[in-house]
Amino acid sequence: MSEKTAGHAGQGTGKQIHLAAHFPGVNSTTVWSDPRSRSHIDFSSFEHLARTAERGLFDFFFLAEGLRLREHKGRIHDLDVVGRPESLTVLAALAAVTERLGLAATVSATFNEPFELARRFATLDHLSAGRAAWNVVTTSDAFTGENFRRGGYLDRADRYTRAAEFLAAARQLWDSWTPPDRPRPFAHHGEHFAIEGEFTVPRSPQGHPVVIQAGDSPEGREFAASAADVIFTRHGTPEAGRAFYADVKGRLATYGRTPDDLKIMPGVTYVLGDTAAEAQEKAAEIRRAQVSPQNAILALEQVWGVDLSSYDPDGPLPDIDPDPGSELAQGRVKIGDPLAVAAKWRALSEAKGLSIRQTVIETTARQTFIGTPRSVAEELVEAVRADAADGFILIPHLTPGGLDDFVEKVVPLLQERGAYRTEYEGATLRSHLGLREPVWKG
Amino acid sequence: MTDHGSGRGPLHIAAAIDLPGTYESGPYAELALLAERGALDFVTLGDSFARPGPDALAVAARIAPATGRVGLVPTVTTTHTEPFHVQAAVATLDWVSRGRAGWTLDVSATEAEARLFGRRGAAPPEELWREAGEVADVAALLWDSWEDDTEIRDVASGRFIDRDKLHHVDFEGRTFSVRGPSIVPRPPQGHPVRVVDATAPPAREAAARHADVALVRVASVRQADAARAELRGLAARSGRDPDVLRVFAALDVDLGAASAPPSRATGEGRCPPPRAPPTGAAPSTWPT
């Protein structure tokens, strides 16, 4: 920040906010139809967003993962951004154009092997001088498996036991050299992996890259409490956020960990305006851009599980019932209970007189913070001080300029309130997050 | 000197910038910049799960933004890795380097490497090179699984892409299958450059069939000529135009700095090789 409006890092008396940036891309938040929207593939877009995040003194920059292009009705989904470069390679390049920003990649523990992936993350940690983070995901299904040797499908419980064992094996590899530079043999023999030999990389600057876990399920919460440094969640209301926060932090003691050892960072969106009314207007515009008429029908088909292409997006909802067993949508998170969702949507549509598109806009568009920079800053500070979060992963809707206004206008206000750093104090991502370096287990 | 006919353009030179025991990026970037100042075609970064060293493709990506023209060619192994991840990473290296990526295919043939993964036992090199060839094939198919003008951003129809320009590859290899398409749009070069070290006999067939550049470690001009003739012959027999295959002789170059170990340079051109590399630093010689 060129402008240090108040105080110094750490001077604030209240709880400090952690911020991270999610690269916009393959999701329904991203607006590609805006004339300002640029490539989601070119390195320049990644560089612009990462540099902006670093200018805003963010903890880290976050990339999601896709291992198979999503399909709908047996054809590739074409209404949202499609395609992305491979995350770890992008982050290695971003390490060259940033100095302090953490670099987080989402990588599946299902379609990788511990030796290779631990090596790739340890390499990134070395190449970035201690800024690597791994968002461990387990999303696996036969559809995605068709792109991999491993193929197949794991049920939910197996996915987490495999992920936990994967991570434990990775930690063993990260600890396997005697500092500073002597390789030692390792051996791991478990239910899912039987591996042994020598790791090729010395212990990295952070000891272990930061581990992120995303997902709100009970298994996910337990996994995070036992093994993660950051949890990437989605909270609806402040009440839900506080309940989640208390629940997850409450699980830490079982594992001999303290509440500070796990940071809770919900993914959030924001819309800024010079006045509250202007922000609301912009927010409505963005929602309409996110849910095009074609996207509204598609969202409906995902719930109903049947072809609804003959329906008018500006007309009423279908009166037929959903098909709960449908395989219409592939490569997406399944809708839990289609009949209940359909009932809710119908009720809303009838109560407010909403068309299909209006209903989808009302129910699916996620906009967490809408307002002036001042009111958004206040809400962020309040959410953190009320223990609904330790910070936020911001999901901008535009590539690559989507963070510009936040960094320019909101960050200085957070600093003014003593709730946010005015400079990076340490060099590693662990230091930004206030996490301890893992003890070397020789 | 035997006349091999056409296919010889101007001299091409590449340099290996391997730095054992180096895990930070600075020294690699310095060497790549030096190579770039010398107008070399590309630099190579070796890699193996069997010995200490960082992930070479990540190092190549890390030094990409610091360089502007030189090609970046890490070794990527195909035995214990996922073909789908490998092609995505190489395509991404091409994106972050704005069209300067290549990869040196290699196999992991030892029992020790197999135990690092615990998924399959060691196999004979011939079998592993056949699989490497299939990985090269599926990579090319996946790079082509997006046509260049797939992204259309047609606001009127709400379509970001023209999905008719995306293709499943439905590749069935002996040891793996891939449905596709890739998750990464077609890289700037279309196909990043494929390099194979064809010195060992089991690698030669794969080099002749799949490589854009074959490297041969040789001890004399005569050996280089013989290796080149063999590779061109194999390429022709597999139905390729031999002129699309570049053969580089790999040699150790002693730049005269007494304390530094020799670095490896590779080059293709009229034999004998140049007396001095374009860096003009020192004469290069055939090791004897």
Interface residues (C-beta under 8 A of the other chain):
Chain A: W32 S33 I41 D42 F43 E47 G66 L67 R68 L69 R75 I76 D78 L79 D80 V81 V82 G83 R84 P85 E86 L88 T89 V90 A92 A93 A95 A96 V97 F111 N112 E113 F115 E116 R119 R120 T123 L124 H126 L127 A129 E146 N147 F148 R149 R150 G151 D181 P183 F193 A194 I195 E196 G197 E198 T200 V201 P202 S292 P293 Q294 N295
Chain B: G21 Y23 E24 S25 A29 S48 F49 R51 P52 G53 P54 D55 L57 A58 V59 A61 R62 I63 A64 P65 A66 H80 T81 E82 P83 F84 H85 A88 A89 A91 T92 L93 W95 V96 S97 R98 A112 E113 R115 L116 F117 G118 R119 W146 T150 E151 R153 V155 S157 G158 R159 F160 I161 D162 R163 L166 T175 F176 S177 V178 R179 G180 P181 I183 V184 P185
